[in-house]
């Protein structure tokens, strides 16, 4: 009989048992030896016991914990891998399967595995409090982008919550929606518009909806008549579109809240015999590969090109820097970056840099780092301090909540303006131009 090294668990001395568990993990790159090493560590601290949760390589230094693996997050994960390689950081990606508690469990297991840093794209913003507490207790740095808990900032946590950053979504989605409404007015004389949103309560969805709605003020012959959630994925985007078209037979334009949803929108239109780009005009957000190709083909009108690879590079460099002794100023712990509006006019330039770029990285990832490039660092995008009151407009504050003192002081004493000017002075590699990396 085989000797069982962990008597409270399945018989992990058997190859078949280990393989069965590896097949059910929601991460990649884990060897049998690494799996058994982590199981040993987990048994010692009592950190396991939830079937099907992720267990990552014990050599992992950077983890990307994403809420699902739609096209945006798949592209982002590949870019995180490339950026981590640029900094010689082992890397692991984990799929939260749209479950905030799963992401908390995954992070706790990453702590056991010895990861030095993590970056989150959260399924549930309320999970950020538990994540922040675990990070502080275990001296692990993390960053977060897209979803979060409104009115809970890095300053409400600890220095271990090193960065919250997102594109400035109000302006970006307003610009994309304006492209749609302008075209609808020109081609159809105006008409009915519907929206396929993301996930209800998701802060990015709220910001994009505000930007979308603001665009209608400039195009009085258009009107938003209905909306349904598409939950940031193609399948739900298709179902929502089909329902919206059944309820609204005169639709001439659709605003998708991201490009994965937009792909579902296009599929729903084709299934009804409608020609995307002719019978119904469609816009999205995020600048994914399929969206850019659809714009070039004339099926999608526009998207906001914020580049999944940019978030990967920005956050990887930040984790590298803070784990190597660099300390951000208060105004650098929450950031916006400016997106491009991608239309047929500039889609081919974007495609060459971000989509059909082969093995050429779209950014010089090491130049994003203050530690690797202390004098000639370049964030390679228009980046500036984030204004929480502007970011969360329309979202009620908790009773008695005020923004933390360190943040308020940075706004009052000119640090916001100093950081913005410094970033602008170091911005020499245009986000909308060719890659700074050569094959």
N, C-alpha and C positions, 0 to 999 in steps of 0.2 A: 504493500500500500504506500501511496505517496504521503510524505510528511507535510502537514498543512502549516504554513508559516503564520497565518492569521486565523486562529480558530473561531473568532466571532464572525468571519466573513466567508464567502464561498471559497472553494479550494483553488487558490491562485497559484498553487504549485503545478497545476495542470495547464498546459499550453492552450487547450481548447477553451477553458474557462476565461483565461486572460483575453484571448481573441474575441470571445463573445462580448466581453465588457468593452473592449476597444471599439468594436463595431457600433456600440450604442452611445459612444461619447459624442458630444457636440463641439469638439475641437479637432485639431489635426497635429500631426508631427510627433506623436507620443509613441515611444518604443516600449516593448514589454518590460525592459529593465527599468525605464523611467516610471512606468506605471506601478511596478512593484515597489520602487523606492518611495513613491508618493503614498501608496497604500500603507507602507510601514510608518511613515511620518504621520499620516492621518490617524492611524490606529493609536499612535502615542498620545495625540492630543484630543482624540474623540471627535474629529472634524468631519467624519463621513457618516453615511447611513441613509442618504437620500438617493434612491436609484435613478439612474439616467442623468445625473448632473455631471458637469464637465470636470475632468481631472486632467491637468496640463503637465507639460514637461517640467521636471524638477530643475532643469537648467534655464527655464524661461525667465527673461528679464523684463520684457515688455509684453503686455497682454492687451488686445483689443476686444472689448466685451460689447457686442452689438446686439440690438434687440431682435433683428432678423437678418436674413441673407438675401434681401432684394438686390437689384442690380447695383444701386448706389453703394450698399455696404460690401458687396463682393468686390467692386472696384476699389473701395477704400481699403479693404483688407489687403488686397494685393499691393497697394501703395504703402501701407504700413509695413509690410514685409520688406519692400525695397528700401524704405527709409531706415528701418531697423538695421538692415544689412550695411547701409552707409555708415552707421554709427557702431557697427560690430556688436549689435544687441541681438541675442536670441529672441525669437518672437513666437507668439501663439495667438490664434484667433478663436473666439468662443461665440457660439450662436445662442442667444437667450431665448429664442423661440417665443418672442412676444410675452415673456413672463418676467416681471420685475424681481420676484423672489428668487427665481432661478439665477438671475444675474448677481444678486447678493451672494448666493451660495457659491457661484463660480468665483467671485472675487475672494471670498474667504479661503477657498481651496488654492487660489493663486498665491495668497499670503503664505499658506503652508508650504507651497512649492518654492518659495523664495523669490518671487518676482519683485523687482525693485520699483516697478511703475505700471500703471494701468490707464487706459483711456476708455471712456464709456460713451455709448450711444444708447440711451436708456429707453426701455419699454415703459417704465412707470417712474415718473419724476419723484414720487414720494420715497423711492428707494435710496435717494441721494443722502439722506440723513444717516442711515445705517452704514452706507458705504464710507461716508466721511468719518464716522466714529471708528470704524474698523481701521481705516487708513491711519488716523492719528494714533490709535493704540499700538499699531504695529509698525509705525514709521515707514509707511509706503506712500509715495506720491501718486496722485492721479489727476486726470483732467476729464472734462465732460463737454460734449457738444450736442447740439440739437435739444432734445427734451431735457427738462429739469423741473424742479419744484419752484414755482414762482415765489419770489421774495425769500428765497434761501440762496445765499451767495457764498462764494469761497471765503468771504470774511466772516460769515456766520459759522463756519466750520473751523479750520485751522490752516496753517501754512501748507499742510499736506494736500489740500485741495488747491492745486497750484494754478489751474486755468479753467475758466469757462469761456468758450468762444463759439461764435456763430456768424454766418453772413448777416448783413443788415437786411432782414427779410421783408420788412415793410416796403422799403424802396424797391427791392429787387422784384417782388411779386406785383407791385403796382406797375412797374415798367413792363413786365411781361404781359400783364392783363391789358395794358394800354395798347400794346402791339395788336392784340386780338381785337379789341373794340374799334381801333382805327381801321383795321382791315374789314371787319364786319360792316362798319358804316360805309366804307368805300365800295364794297362788293355787293352788299345786300340792302344798303340804305338804312341799316340798323337791324334790330331784331332781338329775339329771346336768347339769353345766355343761361347755361346751367353750370354748376360747379361740382366737381368730385373732390371732396376734401380729404384730409388725412385721417387722423384718429381724434375723436372728440376729447378736448381737454389738453391735448399735446401743445406745448407753448409755441412751437414753430408753426403749427397749424393755425393757431390764433393770430400770430403775427402775419402770416401769409393771407389769411382771410381779411384782415384789416387793410392790407395793401391792395388786395383785389377789389374790395368794396370801394376804396378811395378812388380807384381809376374811373369808375362810372360817372363821377361828377363832370368829367371832361367830355363825355360822349352821351349826350342826352337822348339819342335815338336808340340806345341799347338799354337793356334791363336784365337784371339777374332775377330769374323767375323760380329757381329751385336749386337744391343742393342735397347731396347724400355723401356719407363717408366712404372712402375707398381704402382706408387703413394702410396706406403707403405700399400697396402691392397690386400686381396686375389682375389677379383673379377677382379680388373685391372691387377693383376699379372697373372691370368689365361688367360685373353684376350691377353695380351702382349706376353705370351709364345706361345699361339696358332698361333699368327701372325708370330712370329720369326721362329717357326718350319715349317710353310708353306713356308717361304722365304729361309730357310736354312735346306735342307733335311738331311744333314750329321752331325747334331749336336750330340756330345757325352757328353757335359758338359754344365751346366747352373749355372751362378753366380747370385743369388738373392740378392738384396741389403738389405733385412731384412727377418725375418722369416715369417711374414705374407705373403709377396710376395712369399716366398718359398712354402707355403702351396698352393697357386694358381698354382705355377709351377708344383707341384706334381699332382694336380688334372688335369691339362692340359695334362700331360704325360699319365696318366691313361686313359683319354678319347680317346686318340689316340692308345691305346693298347700297350703303351710302359711301361716297368717296371722300375720305379725309383730305382736307386741303382744298376741296372744291365745294361739296355740298355742306359740309360742316367744318369749321376751322377750330384748331385745337392748340392750346399752349400748356406747358408744364413748368417744372422747376428742377434744378440740380445739375444739369449738364452731363447726363450719362451718355454712354456710347450709343445706345439705341436711339436716344432722343436726337442726338446730333445727326445720325444717319437719316432719321425720319425727316429732319428739317431740310437736309440736302436733297432728299427725294421729293420734297414738297408736301409731305403728309402732315407734318407738324409745323406750326408757324413759328414758334419761339420757345425758348427756355431760359432760365437764369443759370449762367455758367459759373457756378461757384466751385466746381471741380472737387470730386471726392478725394483726389490725390492731395489737394491742398490741406485739407484737414489732417490727413495722415502725416504729412511733412511737418506742419506746424506743431502738432501735439507730440510727435516723436522727438523733435528737437527740444521742446520744452521739458519733457521727461528726462532727456539726456542732460540738459543743462542743470536742472535742480538736483539731480542725483550726482552731479559733479561740482557742487558748491555754489552755483550761481543763484542769487536771490532776486526775484522780480520785485519791482516797486509796486505799490498798491495799484496804480493805474494800469499795470501790465497783467493783472490777475483776472481781468475780464475784458475780452476784446471782440470787436467786430471786424470783418473784412468785407470788401466791396466786391460784389458779383458783376459779371458781364451780362448784358442782354444778348443772347445768341439768336440770330436770325439767319436767313439764307445768305445775307450779305457778308457775314463773318464766320459762318459755320465751318468753312473749309480750313481756315487758319486754326480754329479751335480743334478740329478733327486731327490735323497733323501733329499737334502738340499733345493732346490728351486722349485720343482714341486710337488712331492707327499709327502709333509711335514706336511699335516694335519693342525693343529693349531699351529705348532711350527714355530716361526718366524725364518727366515734365518739369521738374524743379531740381535745382542744385540743393539737395537736402541738407548737406553739411553747412551751406551758407546761411541756413535758417537759424543756426546755433550761435549763441553768444560765446560759448566755451570753445567751440571748434574754430570760430572766426571772430575773435574779440574786437577787431578793428573794422573789418569789411563785411560784417554780417548784413544780410539782406532778406527781409521777410517776403520779397518777391510778389507782393500784393499790396493793395492799399489797406492798411490795417490801422486801427485807432481804438482808444479806450471805449468800452461799452457803457452806455447810459442805461442803468436798470429801469429808471422811471420811464424812459422812452421805450425800452424793449418790452416792458410788461404793461404798457398802456391798456386800460380797460380791464385789467385783472385786479380784483380787489385785494388790498393788503390785509394780512391778519390783523386783528384788533391790537392796537398798541405798537405795531411794528414800525421801527425806523431803520433806515439803512445804517450799517455799521459805521462807527466813528472813523476808522482808517479810510474807508471809501469816501466818506463825506469830506474829510480833510484833503484828500487828493484832488477832489473836484474844486474845493475852495481855495487851495493854495497855488493853483496853476500847474500842478503836476500833470493833469490831463492834457493840457496844451503843450507842455514840455515833451511828454512822451509822443504825442501825435506828430509834433514837428521833428523829433528825432527819427521816428519811423519813416516819415516822408523823406528826410534827407538821406536815409540809407536805402530807399527804394529805388533801385537802378535797373532791375530786371523786370520788364513789364509783364504783368499777368496775362495780358492779351496778345503778347508777341510770341515768337518761336521759343522753344525750349533753350535754356542756357547750357544744356548738356549736349555734347556732340557724340555721335556714334563712333 
